[in-house]
């Protein structure tokens, strides 16, 4: 007796609309021309981009920038405190 197995694979494909493509091009343009820090910190929240991973990464980037600024500030303050005591 021969048994035949048939496997169906369903692939969910989302085709990007022209508007979505233009939105991504705009993000790329802003990053390259405004600088990534200004782009995400001051220019826009890019609400027109409907991509969870993008927004997760954008927010992580903003948080990392905040942390490094705070770290650098604390190093400067620590140095100043050490030399002010003399």
N, C-alpha and C positions, 0 to 999 in steps of 0.2 A: 504494500500500500504506500503510495507516494503522497507526501503532504507538501503542499505549496503554501509558503508564507508570503503574504503580501503586506508590505509596509507602506503606509501613507505618511508622508511628511508634509506638514503644513507649515509654510513659512510666511510669517507676517512681514510684509514689505510696506513701508511707508514711503511714498514718493514725496519728495519735497516740492512744495508749490513754488511758483516764481516769487511770490511775496516773501516766503520763508527764506529762500535763497538770497534775495535782496537784503533781508534783515541780517543774515550772516555776513554778507559782504560789508554792510554798514558797520557791524561790530569790528570786523577785521580792519577796515579803514580807520575807524576811531582809535583802535589800539595802536596802529602803526603811526598815525599822524598826531594824536594827542598824548600818546604814552599810556601804557596800561594802567598805571596808578591813577592818573587824572581821569582816564576813561571810566574806570569803575567807581572811583571815589566821588567824582564831581559831575561828570557828564551825564550819566544816565544809569538807571537800574535795569534797562533793557527789558522792560515788561513785555514787549512785543515778541521776545524770544520765548517760545514755549518748550523749553528743554530743561528738565529737572537737573540733569548732570551739570549743565552750563551754570545754572544758578547756584548749585552746591559749590562748585569750584570757585565761582566769583565771590561768594561769601567767605569761603575759606581763605582766598587770596586777601580780601579786605581785613580779615581777622589777623592773618599773618603780618600784614603791613602794620597794623596797630601794635602787635606784640613786639615787632622789631624796633619800632619807634620808641616804645616804652622802655625797652631794654637799653637802647642807646642813650636815652635820656637818663636812666638810672646810673649808667656807667659814668656819664659826665658829672652827675650830681655827686656820686661817690668820690670821684676824683677831686671835685671842688671841696667837698667836706674834709677830705684828707689833708689838703693843702691849706685850707682856711684855719685849721687847728694849729698851724705852726706859728 
